[in-house]
Structures are given as C-alpha cells and as structure tokens.
Amino acid sequence: MDTKTQTELEAAAFRRLVKHLDERKDVQNIDLMILAGFCRNCLSKWYKAAADDQNIEISYEEACEHVYGMPYSEWKKQHQKPATPEQLAAFEATQKPK
C-alpha cells in the first residue's frame, strides 16, 4: 500500500471514530479513560500535536471543537455528567503503576 492511500485510510478511520463518539454522547470521557486509556480530550491533544508536527497553527480549543463538533465548554454543559465516586475510583485504579 502506498503512503498516500494509507494516509487516506487512516484519516477516514479517524473521521469515523470522531463520528462514532459524536453519536455516543452518552459515553462519558471518564468511562473512555477507564476502559481504553484515552478520551475525546486525548484525541483533541493528538490532533493538535499532529498539526504542530506539520507547523500548522491550531489552538487546543480549535482541536477540541473539531473533535467535539462544538466548543468543549458547550459540550460539557450539554452532555457531561459529574463523575460518580465509582467512576473516580475506577479511574484512580488505572493511574497506579503496575
């Protein structure tokens, strides 16, 4: 597979992941962090880092808006629920070195 095709496939997969997460607003970021070790904020940071690697100026807020489909502050108001004590404990458990 040539590099251009690989890049196109990877970009399509990223777009599909972002779309899937947008369709599953019921899945909280903390749940993603507990189960997968990444969340929408991580994707935003990775998106910004990729832009930085290409010397493309984009703010973290702009990267978040790309991933969330709206400003993160707005997404939080509309969709983010407070973490439960159980979620916080599960997240903490994932942070301890093994």
Backbone as a printed PyTorch tensor [residue, N CA C, xyz], in Angstrom:
tensor([[[  0.8660,  -1.1820,   0.0000],
         [  0.0000,   0.0000,   0.0000],
         [  0.9030,   1.2320,   0.0000]],

        [[  0.5790,   2.1790,  -0.8580],
         [  1.3840,   3.3930,  -0.9100],
         [  1.0210,   4.3190,   0.2580]],

        [[  1.9050,   5.2450,   0.5560],
         [  1.7520,   6.1440,   1.7020],
         [  0.5050,   7.0060,   1.5950]],

        [[  0.1980,   7.4850,   0.4050],
         [ -0.9860,   8.3460,   0.2170],
         [ -2.2610,   7.5730,   0.5560]],

        [[ -2.3560,   6.3480,   0.0690],
         [ -3.5410,   5.5340,   0.3540],
         [ -3.6330,   5.2300,   1.8410]],

        [[ -2.5160,   4.9030,   2.4540],
         [ -2.5100,   4.6290,   3.9000],
         [ -2.9800,   5.8470,   4.6770]],

        [[ -2.4940,   7.0190,   4.3130],
         [ -2.9010,   8.2520,   4.9820],
         [ -4.3940,   8.5080,   4.8100]],

        [[ -4.8990,   8.2660,   3.6110],
         [ -6.3320,   8.4550,   3.3580],
         [ -7.1770,   7.5020,   4.1960]],

        [[ -6.7410,   6.2550,   4.2980],
         [ -7.4710,   5.2780,   5.1130],
         [ -7.4290,   5.6480,   6.5930]],

        [[ -6.2630,   6.0660,   7.0660],
         [ -6.1390,   6.4650,   8.4730],
         [ -6.9990,   7.6880,   8.7610]],

        [[ -7.0250,   8.6350,   7.8380],
         [ -7.8680,   9.8250,   8.0220],
         [ -9.3420,   9.4420,   8.0410]],

        [[ -9.7430,   8.5400,   7.1730],
         [-11.1370,   8.0930,   7.1550],
         [-11.4960,   7.3820,   8.4550]],

        [[-10.5850,   6.5660,   8.9670],
         [-10.8320,   5.8730,  10.2270],
         [-10.9560,   6.8770,  11.3780]],

        [[-10.1130,   7.9040,  11.3850],
         [-10.1980,   8.9360,  12.4140],
         [-11.5460,   9.6520,  12.3300]],

        [[-11.9480,  10.0290,  11.1210],
         [-13.2410,  10.7070,  10.9640],
         [-14.3830,   9.8200,  11.4390]],

        [[-14.3020,   8.5330,  11.1590],
         [-15.3450,   7.6050,  11.5960],
         [-15.3520,   7.4730,  13.1160]],

        [[-14.1850,   7.4440,  13.7390],
         [-14.1080,   7.3870,  15.1970],
         [-14.7400,   8.6270,  15.8150]],

        [[-14.4120,   9.7950,  15.2840],
         [-14.9860,  11.0460,  15.7960],
         [-16.5050,  11.0360,  15.6070]],

        [[-16.9750,  10.5710,  14.4670],
         [-18.4190,  10.4850,  14.2170],
         [-19.0730,   9.5120,  15.1930]],

        [[-18.4500,   8.3830,  15.4030],
         [-18.9890,   7.3890,  16.3310],
         [-19.0890,   7.9740,  17.7430]],

        [[-18.0470,   8.6420,  18.1880],
         [-18.0810,   9.2530,  19.5220],
         [-19.1540,  10.3360,  19.5880]],

        [[-19.3530,  11.0630,  18.4930],
         [-20.3990,  12.0780,  18.4680],
         [-21.7790,  11.4340,  18.5820]],

        [[-21.9280,  10.2810,  17.9830],
         [-23.2050,   9.5680,  18.0680],
         [-23.4190,   8.9130,  19.4330]],

        [[-22.3680,   8.8160,  20.2230],
         [-22.4490,   8.1800,  21.5350],
         [-22.1030,   9.1870,  22.6440]],

        [[-22.8140,  10.2900,  22.6370],
         [-22.5890,  11.3030,  23.6640],
         [-22.9000,  10.7730,  25.0560]],

        [[-23.6530,   9.6620,  25.1300],
         [-23.9510,   9.0460,  26.4170],
         [-22.7090,   8.4400,  27.0590]],

        [[-21.6990,   8.1580,  26.2540],
         [-20.4570,   7.6030,  26.7880],
         [-19.6050,   8.7630,  27.2900]],

        [[-19.3870,   8.7910,  28.5680],
         [-18.6460,   9.8740,  29.1890],
         [-17.1400,   9.6900,  28.9820]],

        [[-16.4160,  10.8030,  28.9660],
         [-14.9630,  10.7530,  28.7950],
         [-14.3110,   9.8980,  29.8740]],

        [[-14.7930,   9.9860,  31.1070],
         [-14.1640,   9.2100,  32.1710],
         [-14.3280,   7.7120,  31.9110]],

        [[-15.4630,   7.3190,  31.3400],
         [-15.6610,   5.9130,  31.0040],
         [-14.6650,   5.4660,  29.9350]],

        [[-14.4530,   6.3270,  28.9400],
         [-13.4490,   6.0180,  27.9160],
         [-12.0590,   5.8970,  28.5370]],

        [[-11.7320,   6.7980,  29.4530],
         [-10.4190,   6.7570,  30.1020],
         [-10.2460,   5.4690,  30.9050]],

        [[-11.2850,   5.0750,  31.6070],
         [-11.2100,   3.8630,  32.4290],
         [-11.0080,   2.6350,  31.5410]],

        [[-11.7980,   2.5450,  30.4890],
         [-11.7870,   1.3370,  29.6560],
         [-10.6860,   1.3150,  28.6040]],

        [[-10.4030,   2.4730,  28.0190],
         [ -9.4960,   2.4870,  26.8670],
         [ -8.2220,   3.2920,  27.0820]],

        [[ -8.1720,   4.0790,  28.1380],
         [ -6.9770,   4.8710,  28.3940],
         [ -6.8650,   6.1230,  27.5440]],

        [[ -7.9520,   6.4950,  26.8640],
         [ -7.9840,   7.7460,  26.1090],
         [ -9.4230,   8.2250,  26.0620]],

        [[ -9.5790,   9.5050,  25.7210],
         [-10.9290,  10.0730,  25.6190],
         [-10.9490,  11.1130,  24.5020]],

        [[-12.0410,  11.8200,  24.4040],
         [-12.1720,  12.8470,  23.3750],
         [-11.1090,  13.9370,  23.5470]],

        [[-10.7830,  14.2640,  24.8010],
         [ -9.7430,  15.2750,  25.0380],
         [ -8.3950,  14.7870,  24.5260]],

        [[ -8.1040,  13.4930,  24.7100],
         [ -6.8590,  12.9330,  24.1880],
         [ -6.8210,  13.0620,  22.6750]],

        [[ -7.9310,  12.7290,  22.0140],
         [ -7.9830,  12.8770,  20.5550],
         [ -7.7190,  14.3150,  20.1390]],

        [[ -8.2730,  15.2550,  20.9110],
         [ -8.0440,  16.6700,  20.6140],
         [ -6.5690,  17.0210,  20.7540]],

        [[ -5.9300,  16.5060,  21.7940],
         [ -4.4960,  16.7650,  22.0000],
         [ -3.6650,  16.1340,  20.8870]],

        [[ -4.0390,  14.9240,  20.4790],
         [ -3.3040,  14.2540,  19.3980],
         [ -3.4940,  14.9980,  18.0850]],

        [[ -4.6920,  15.5170,  17.8590],
         [ -4.9780,  16.2890,  16.6480],
         [ -4.1130,  17.5440,  16.6190]],

        [[ -4.0420,  18.2290,  17.7530],
         [ -3.2120,  19.4310,  17.8450],
         [ -1.7430,  19.0880,  17.6550]],

        [[ -1.2920,  18.0020,  18.2600],
         [  0.1080,  17.5920,  18.1200],
         [  0.4340,  17.2880,  16.6560]],

        [[ -0.4990,  16.6540,  15.9490],
         [ -0.2860,  16.3780,  14.5250],
         [ -0.1740,  17.6770,  13.7390]],

        [[ -1.0170,  18.6490,  14.0770],
         [ -0.9310,  19.9560,  13.4220],
         [  0.4060,  20.6160,  13.7260]],

        [[  0.8130,  20.5630,  14.9850],
         [  2.1010,  21.1420,  15.3740],
         [  3.2460,  20.4940,  14.5920]],

        [[  3.1840,  19.1630,  14.4270],
         [  4.2270,  18.4520,  13.6830],
         [  4.3130,  18.9320,  12.2390]],

        [[  3.1990,  19.4130,  11.6990],
         [  3.1530,  19.9160,  10.3260],
         [  3.2890,  21.4390,  10.2580]],

        [[  3.6200,  22.0520,  11.4060],
         [  3.7460,  23.5140,  11.5020],
         [  2.4590,  24.2190,  11.0990]],

        [[  1.3300,  23.6110,  11.4760],
         [  0.0250,  24.2070,  11.2270],
         [ -0.4760,  24.7690,  12.5470]],

        [[ -0.7970,  26.0520,  12.5380],
         [ -1.2630,  26.6830,  13.7780],
         [ -2.7150,  26.3450,  14.0380]],

        [[ -2.9420,  25.7120,  15.1680],
         [ -4.2890,  25.4250,  15.6250],
         [ -4.2220,  25.4000,  17.1520]],

        [[ -5.1970,  26.0110,  17.7710],
         [ -5.2100,  26.0320,  19.2330],
         [ -5.8180,  24.7370,  19.7600]],

        [[ -5.5770,  24.4610,  21.0210],
         [ -6.1980,  23.2960,  21.6480],
         [ -7.7160,  23.4210,  21.5960]],

        [[ -8.2220,  24.6240,  21.7890],
         [ -9.6660,  24.8480,  21.7400],
         [-10.2320,  24.5190,  20.3510]],

        [[ -9.4910,  24.9060,  19.3100],
         [ -9.9250,  24.5880,  17.9470],
         [ -9.8850,  23.0820,  17.6980]],

        [[ -8.8680,  22.4330,  18.2330],
         [ -8.7780,  20.9750,  18.0970],
         [ -9.9480,  20.3080,  18.8120]],

        [[-10.2780,  20.7940,  20.0020],
         [-11.4320,  20.2540,  20.7330],
         [-12.7040,  20.4490,  19.9340]],

        [[-12.8650,  21.6080,  19.3490],
         [-14.0750,  21.8820,  18.5720],
         [-14.1750,  20.9270,  17.3760]],

        [[-13.0350,  20.5810,  16.7980],
         [-13.0330,  19.6300,  15.6850],
         [-13.5040,  18.2560,  16.1680]],

        [[-13.0270,  17.8250,  17.3160],
         [-13.3810,  16.5070,  17.8370],
         [-14.7980,  16.4840,  18.4110]],

        [[-15.1610,  17.5130,  19.1560],
         [-16.4670,  17.5480,  19.8160],
         [-17.5960,  18.0550,  18.9140]],

        [[-17.2310,  18.7310,  17.8250],
         [-18.2520,  19.2890,  16.9450],
         [-18.8410,  20.5850,  17.4670]],

        [[-18.2800,  21.1010,  18.5230],
         [-18.7170,  22.3510,  19.1550],
         [-17.6470,  22.7240,  20.1760]],

        [[-17.6690,  23.9380,  20.6950],
         [-16.7010,  24.2600,  21.7510],
         [-16.8540,  23.2860,  22.9210]],

        [[-15.7180,  22.8800,  23.4740],
         [-15.7310,  21.9140,  24.5710],
         [-16.5810,  22.3980,  25.7370]],

        [[-16.5160,  23.6850,  26.0490],
         [-17.3080,  24.2220,  27.1640],
         [-18.8010,  23.9900,  26.9290]],

        [[-19.2230,  24.1270,  25.6760],
         [-20.6300,  23.8960,  25.3370],
         [-20.9750,  22.4160,  25.4380]],

        [[-20.0830,  21.5670,  24.9420],
         [-20.3060,  20.1240,  25.0150],
         [-20.4460,  19.6880,  26.4730]],

        [[-19.5590,  20.2230,  27.3230],
         [-19.6230,  19.8690,  28.7450],
         [-20.9770,  20.2480,  29.3460]],

        [[-21.4610,  21.4410,  29.0320],
         [-22.7630,  21.8870,  29.5630],
         [-23.8850,  20.9720,  29.1050]],

        [[-23.8390,  20.5540,  27.8480],
         [-24.9290,  19.7760,  27.2740],
         [-24.8550,  18.2820,  27.5690]],

        [[-23.6450,  17.7300,  27.7010],
         [-23.5270,  16.2810,  27.7030],
         [-22.7420,  15.6660,  28.8580]],

        [[-21.8720,  16.4210,  29.4910],
         [-21.0270,  15.8160,  30.5250],
         [-21.7470,  15.7720,  31.8590]],

        [[-21.7230,  14.5980,  32.4610],
         [-22.3130,  14.4170,  33.7880],
         [-21.2010,  14.3740,  34.8150]],

        [[-21.5120,  14.7440,  36.0550],
         [-20.4790,  14.6250,  37.0930],
         [-20.0510,  13.1650,  37.2510]],

        [[-18.7790,  12.9610,  37.4520],
         [-18.2730,  11.6000,  37.6600],
         [-18.7810,  11.0730,  38.9910]],

        [[-19.1460,   9.8150,  38.9850],
         [-19.6090,   9.1770,  40.2210],
         [-18.3920,   8.7690,  41.0540]],

        [[-18.5910,   8.5450,  42.3390],
         [-17.4770,   8.0470,  43.1620],
         [-16.8990,   6.7400,  42.5910]],

        [[-17.7500,   5.8930,  42.0460],
         [-17.2770,   4.6280,  41.4610],
         [-16.4040,   4.8790,  40.2300]],

        [[-16.8260,   5.8170,  39.4000],
         [-16.0240,   6.1520,  38.2220],
         [-14.6720,   6.7270,  38.6350]],

        [[-14.6900,   7.6180,  39.6050],
         [-13.4340,   8.2170,  40.0670],
         [-12.5020,   7.1630,  40.6410]],

        [[-13.0380,   6.2300,  41.4080],
         [-12.2170,   5.1630,  41.9850],
         [-11.6480,   4.2640,  40.8800]],

        [[-12.4680,   3.9290,  39.9090],
         [-12.0070,   3.0930,  38.7990],
         [-10.9260,   3.8150,  37.9970]],

        [[-11.1110,   5.1130,  37.7930],
         [-10.1070,   5.8930,  37.0690],
         [ -8.8060,   5.9290,  37.8630]],

        [[ -8.8880,   6.1800,  39.1510],
         [ -7.6970,   6.1990,  40.0110],
         [ -6.9440,   4.8800,  39.9320]],

        [[ -7.6850,   3.7890,  39.9230],
         [ -7.0620,   2.4660,  39.8630],
         [ -6.2750,   2.2830,  38.5720]],

        [[ -6.7020,   2.9340,  37.4980],
         [ -5.9740,   2.8090,  36.2280],
         [ -4.7100,   3.6530,  36.2160]],

        [[ -4.5910,   4.5780,  37.1490],
         [ -3.4610,   5.5010,  37.1710],
         [ -2.2750,   4.9760,  37.9920]],

        [[ -2.5040,   3.9190,  38.7470],
         [ -1.4430,   3.3920,  39.5960],
         [ -0.4960,   2.5350,  38.7800]],

        [[  0.8250,   2.7400,  38.9700],
         [  1.7830,   1.9090,  38.2310],
         [  1.6450,   0.4390,  38.6490]],

        [[  1.8270,  -0.4230,  37.6670],
         [  1.7170,  -1.8740,  37.9390],
         [  3.0440,  -2.4870,  38.1850]]])
